[in-house]
Amino acid sequence: MSTHVSRREFLTATTIAAAAAGTAGLTGLAPGTAQAKQAEDVAIAFGLVTYMWGADWDLPTMLANCQKSNVLGVELRTTHAHKVEPTLNEAERAEVAKKFADAGVTCVGIGSDERFDNPDPAIVKKAIEKSKEFVRLSHDIGGSGVKVKPDRFWPNVPREKTIEQIGKALNELGEYAAGFGQQIRLEVHGQCAELPTIKAIMEIATDENVGICWNSNKQDLAGDGLAANFNLVRNRWGSTCHIHELESPDYPFQELFNLLVKTKWEGWLLMENASKPEDRVAAMAHERKLFDTMIAKAAAKN
């Protein structure tokens, strides 16, 4: 039986990293101002998901670009050009960890593409075992967790059955990941992206080492709106949240930031941006400045 890592113990390392990599050296605020001081008390860090903007960068290029833009945390998406995969041997994993440490960039964890909705038990079992490989990889390279997906519903399969199946798979993974000091992060994704569905899954996935990865989807605004949907699952948030272009008119990111600061969430806001700027490094730096300003506004409000 694995020993569970308490949420407080787990977040200790994340909060330290956030203080060092997220709000230290706020690039969008004048040093020493009241805004900057308020923001420094917020343990929310800013990073990058390699999906989209970092997909074609090898590891040295990615780390250099993160340094240049002051984006000092990374969730490594599987299948991308950095080639950080479970096939790496022990020495190669140690080298990845060293490169992150030398660059002063935090490895936030692994973004897997594993999902647990398929009605074929053999396929689900394979996904669980693959996720365990990613757990071991994240541990070995200095990460703190693995992102997984619930995904979809199937014809002629009751939704309740799929929800239960996903929840049970997450419990198994949470128990396993605890033995490696890792968190399982369920991305709010696909046909399961409605927050009442995520809440139902998490009512089955009661393992304390399983948390949700908010994904800033349009479904967040459905029904009674962002605050209501946020509060529906806030007690099960993990340590990561995916965000998109912060100036987008399609999503109320300032409201999200306000809610996060008000509820004292601690973790990483990770860019998963789909636009195609000519200079991605400059675009990352711009997003970092927006983040600093928006966190400061949220801190002042709360």
C-alpha positions as CSV (number, residue, x, y, z in Angstrom):
1,M,0.0,0.0,0.0
2,S,1.4,3.4,-1.0
3,T,1.7,6.2,1.5
4,H,-0.5,9.2,0.5
5,V,1.1,12.6,0.2
6,S,-1.1,15.1,2.0
7,R,-2.2,18.1,0.0
8,R,-0.3,20.4,2.4
9,E,2.9,18.3,2.0
10,F,2.5,18.2,-1.8
11,L,1.9,22.0,-2.1
12,T,4.9,22.9,0.0
13,A,7.2,22.2,-2.9
14,T,4.8,23.8,-5.4
15,T,4.5,26.9,-3.3
16,I,8.2,27.3,-2.9
17,A,8.6,26.9,-6.7
18,A,5.8,29.4,-7.3
19,A,7.4,32.0,-5.0
20,A,10.7,31.6,-6.9
21,A,9.4,31.2,-10.4
22,G,6.0,32.9,-10.5
23,T,5.8,36.1,-8.7
24,A,9.5,36.9,-8.0
25,G,10.8,39.6,-10.3
26,L,7.3,40.7,-11.4
27,T,7.9,41.9,-14.9
28,G,4.7,43.9,-15.3
29,L,4.9,45.9,-12.1
30,A,7.2,48.6,-10.7
31,P,9.4,47.1,-7.9
32,G,8.5,48.1,-4.4
33,T,5.1,49.5,-5.2
34,A,2.0,48.5,-3.2
35,Q,0.7,46.5,-6.2
36,A,4.0,44.5,-6.4
37,K,4.1,43.8,-2.7
38,Q,0.5,42.6,-2.7
39,A,1.1,40.3,-5.6
40,E,4.2,38.8,-4.0
41,D,2.0,37.4,-1.3
42,V,0.1,35.3,-3.9
43,A,1.5,31.8,-4.4
44,I,0.4,31.5,-8.0
45,A,3.1,31.0,-10.6
46,F,3.1,31.4,-14.4
47,G,4.3,28.7,-16.9
48,L,4.0,27.1,-20.3
49,V,2.3,24.0,-21.6
50,T,4.5,22.8,-24.5
51,Y,1.3,22.0,-26.5
52,M,1.1,24.6,-29.3
53,W,3.7,27.3,-28.6
54,G,6.5,24.9,-27.5
55,A,5.6,21.8,-29.5
56,D,8.5,22.2,-32.0
57,W,11.3,23.2,-29.5
58,D,13.9,20.8,-28.3
59,L,14.6,20.9,-24.6
60,P,17.6,23.3,-24.7
61,T,15.7,25.7,-26.9
62,M,12.6,25.6,-24.8
63,L,14.5,26.3,-21.6
64,A,16.4,29.2,-23.2
65,N,13.2,30.7,-24.4
66,C,11.6,30.3,-21.0
67,Q,14.5,32.1,-19.5
68,K,14.3,35.0,-22.0
69,S,10.6,35.5,-21.4
70,N,10.6,35.0,-17.6
71,V,8.2,32.1,-18.0
72,L,9.8,29.8,-15.5
73,G,7.7,26.7,-15.3
74,V,6.8,24.0,-17.9
75,E,4.3,21.2,-18.3
76,L,5.9,18.9,-20.9
77,R,3.3,17.5,-23.4
78,T,4.1,14.0,-24.6
79,T,5.0,13.5,-28.3
80,H,6.6,16.9,-28.7
81,A,10.1,17.9,-30.0
82,H,11.7,18.0,-26.5
83,K,11.4,14.2,-26.6
84,V,10.9,13.7,-22.8
85,E,9.2,10.3,-22.9
86,P,9.0,7.2,-20.8
87,T,11.5,5.6,-23.1
88,L,14.3,7.7,-21.5
89,N,16.8,5.6,-19.4
90,E,17.9,6.5,-15.9
91,A,20.9,8.6,-17.1
92,E,18.8,10.5,-19.6
93,R,16.1,11.3,-17.1
94,A,18.8,12.6,-14.7
95,E,20.1,14.8,-17.5
96,V,16.7,16.3,-18.1
97,A,16.3,17.1,-14.4
98,K,19.8,18.7,-14.5
99,K,18.9,20.9,-17.5
100,F,15.8,22.2,-15.8
101,A,17.8,22.9,-12.6
102,D,20.6,24.6,-14.4
103,A,18.2,26.8,-16.3
104,G,16.3,27.8,-13.2
105,V,13.1,26.5,-14.7
106,T,10.6,24.3,-12.8
107,C,9.5,21.1,-14.4
108,V,5.8,21.3,-13.4
109,G,5.1,17.8,-14.7
110,I,4.0,15.7,-17.7
111,G,1.0,16.4,-19.9
112,S,0.0,12.9,-21.0
113,D,-2.8,12.1,-23.5
114,E,-4.1,9.2,-21.5
115,R,-7.9,8.8,-21.0
116,F,-10.1,6.3,-19.3
117,D,-13.5,6.5,-20.9
118,N,-13.3,3.6,-23.4
119,P,-15.9,0.8,-22.9
120,D,-13.2,-1.8,-23.6
121,P,-11.6,-2.7,-20.2
122,A,-8.3,-3.7,-21.9
123,I,-7.9,-0.3,-23.4
124,V,-8.6,1.4,-20.1
125,K,-6.1,-0.9,-18.4
126,K,-3.5,0.0,-21.0
127,A,-4.1,3.7,-20.4
128,I,-3.7,3.3,-16.6
129,E,-0.4,1.4,-17.1
130,K,0.8,4.1,-19.5
131,S,-0.1,6.8,-17.0
132,K,1.9,5.0,-14.4
133,E,4.9,5.2,-16.7
134,F,4.4,8.9,-16.9
135,V,4.2,9.1,-13.1
136,R,7.6,7.5,-12.8
137,L,9.0,9.7,-15.6
138,S,7.7,12.9,-13.9
139,H,9.2,11.8,-10.6
140,D,12.6,11.1,-12.2
141,I,12.9,14.4,-14.0
142,G,11.8,16.5,-11.0
143,G,8.2,17.0,-11.9
144,S,5.3,17.1,-9.5
145,G,2.4,15.5,-11.4
146,V,0.8,14.0,-14.5
147,K,-2.1,15.4,-16.5
148,V,-4.7,12.9,-17.8
149,K,-8.1,13.3,-19.5
150,P,-11.6,11.9,-18.8
151,D,-12.6,12.6,-22.5
152,R,-15.9,11.3,-23.9
153,F,-19.1,9.3,-23.7
154,W,-20.0,6.4,-25.9
155,P,-23.1,5.3,-27.7
156,N,-25.2,2.7,-25.8
157,V,-23.1,3.2,-22.6
158,P,-24.8,4.9,-19.7
159,R,-23.1,8.2,-18.8
160,E,-23.1,7.1,-15.1
161,K,-21.2,3.9,-16.0
162,T,-18.5,5.9,-17.9
163,I,-18.2,8.4,-15.0
164,E,-17.8,5.6,-12.5
165,Q,-15.2,4.0,-14.7
166,I,-13.2,7.2,-15.0
167,G,-13.4,7.8,-11.3
168,K,-12.2,4.4,-10.4
169,A,-9.2,4.6,-12.8
170,L,-8.3,7.9,-11.2
171,N,-8.4,6.4,-7.7
172,E,-6.0,3.6,-8.8
173,L,-3.6,6.2,-10.3
174,G,-3.8,8.5,-7.3
175,E,-2.9,5.7,-5.0
176,Y,0.0,4.8,-7.2
177,A,1.2,8.3,-7.8
178,A,1.3,9.0,-4.0
179,G,4.2,6.6,-3.7
180,F,6.2,8.8,-6.0
181,G,5.2,12.2,-4.6
182,Q,3.2,12.9,-7.7
183,Q,-0.3,14.3,-8.3
184,I,-2.8,13.1,-10.9
185,R,-4.3,16.1,-12.6
186,L,-7.6,15.5,-14.4
187,E,-7.9,18.0,-17.3
188,V,-11.4,19.5,-17.8
189,H,-11.6,18.2,-21.3
190,G,-13.7,16.9,-24.2
191,Q,-17.3,15.8,-23.8
192,C,-16.7,15.7,-20.1
193,A,-15.8,19.4,-19.9
194,E,-19.1,20.4,-18.3
195,L,-18.4,21.1,-14.7
196,P,-21.3,19.1,-13.3
197,T,-19.8,16.1,-15.1
198,I,-16.3,16.8,-13.6
199,K,-17.9,17.1,-10.2
200,A,-19.6,13.7,-10.6
201,I,-16.3,12.1,-11.7
202,M,-14.5,13.6,-8.6
203,E,-17.2,12.3,-6.3
204,I,-16.1,8.8,-7.4
205,A,-12.4,9.8,-7.5
206,T,-12.1,10.4,-3.8
207,D,-8.3,9.8,-3.6
208,E,-6.7,12.9,-2.1
209,N,-3.9,12.7,-4.7
210,V,-6.3,13.4,-7.6
211,G,-7.2,17.0,-8.5
212,I,-8.7,18.7,-11.5
213,C,-6.7,20.8,-14.0
214,W,-9.1,23.7,-14.9
215,N,-8.8,24.2,-18.7
216,S,-10.4,27.6,-19.3
217,N,-13.1,26.2,-21.6
218,K,-16.2,27.9,-22.9
219,Q,-18.2,25.4,-20.8
220,D,-17.0,27.2,-17.7
221,L,-19.4,30.1,-18.5
222,A,-22.5,27.9,-19.0
223,G,-25.5,27.9,-16.7
224,D,-25.1,30.3,-13.8
225,G,-21.7,31.4,-15.1
226,L,-18.0,31.2,-14.1
227,A,-18.2,31.8,-10.4
228,A,-20.9,29.1,-9.9
229,N,-19.0,26.5,-12.0
230,F,-15.7,27.4,-10.3
231,N,-17.2,26.9,-6.9
232,L,-18.8,23.6,-7.9
233,V,-15.3,22.0,-8.1
234,R,-13.0,24.5,-6.3
235,N,-12.4,22.1,-3.4
236,R,-10.9,19.5,-5.8
237,W,-8.6,21.8,-7.8
238,G,-5.1,20.4,-8.2
239,S,-1.9,22.4,-8.6
240,T,-2.3,23.3,-12.3
241,C,-4.6,25.4,-14.4
242,H,-4.5,25.8,-18.2
243,I,-5.1,29.3,-19.5
244,H,-5.1,30.9,-23.0
245,E,-4.3,34.3,-24.4
246,L,-5.1,36.6,-21.5
247,E,-6.4,39.4,-23.7
248,S,-8.9,37.1,-25.3
249,P,-12.4,38.6,-25.3
250,D,-13.9,35.1,-25.2
251,Y,-13.0,34.3,-21.6
252,P,-13.1,36.5,-18.4
253,F,-9.6,35.8,-17.2
254,Q,-9.5,38.7,-14.7
255,E,-12.6,37.2,-13.0
256,L,-10.8,33.8,-12.9
257,F,-7.7,35.4,-11.3
258,N,-9.9,37.2,-8.8
259,L,-11.6,33.9,-7.8
260,L,-8.2,32.1,-7.5
261,V,-6.7,34.8,-5.3
262,K,-9.9,35.1,-3.2
263,T,-9.9,31.4,-2.5
264,K,-6.1,31.3,-1.9
265,W,-5.4,28.7,-4.6
266,E,-1.7,27.8,-4.9
267,G,-0.2,26.5,-8.1
268,W,0.7,27.1,-11.7
269,L,-1.3,28.9,-14.4
270,L,0.1,27.4,-17.6
271,M,-0.2,28.9,-21.1
272,E,-1.9,26.7,-23.6
273,N,-2.1,29.3,-26.4
274,A,-3.4,28.5,-29.9
275,S,-2.5,31.7,-31.7
276,K,0.5,31.9,-34.1
277,P,2.6,35.0,-33.3
278,E,5.7,35.6,-35.4
279,D,7.9,35.8,-32.3
280,R,6.7,33.4,-29.7
281,V,9.3,34.4,-27.2
282,A,8.2,38.0,-27.3
283,A,4.6,36.8,-27.1
284,M,5.4,34.7,-24.0
285,A,7.0,37.7,-22.4
286,H,3.9,39.8,-23.1
287,E,1.7,37.2,-21.6
288,R,3.9,37.2,-18.5
289,K,3.5,40.9,-18.1
290,L,-0.3,40.6,-18.5
291,F,-0.2,37.9,-15.8
292,D,1.7,40.0,-13.4
293,T,-0.7,42.9,-13.8
294,M,-3.8,40.8,-13.5
295,I,-2.5,39.0,-10.4
296,A,-1.8,42.4,-8.9
297,K,-5.3,43.6,-9.6
298,A,-6.8,40.4,-8.1
299,A,-4.6,40.8,-5.0
300,A,-5.6,44.4,-4.6
301,K,-9.3,43.4,-4.9
302,N,-9.0,40.7,-2.3
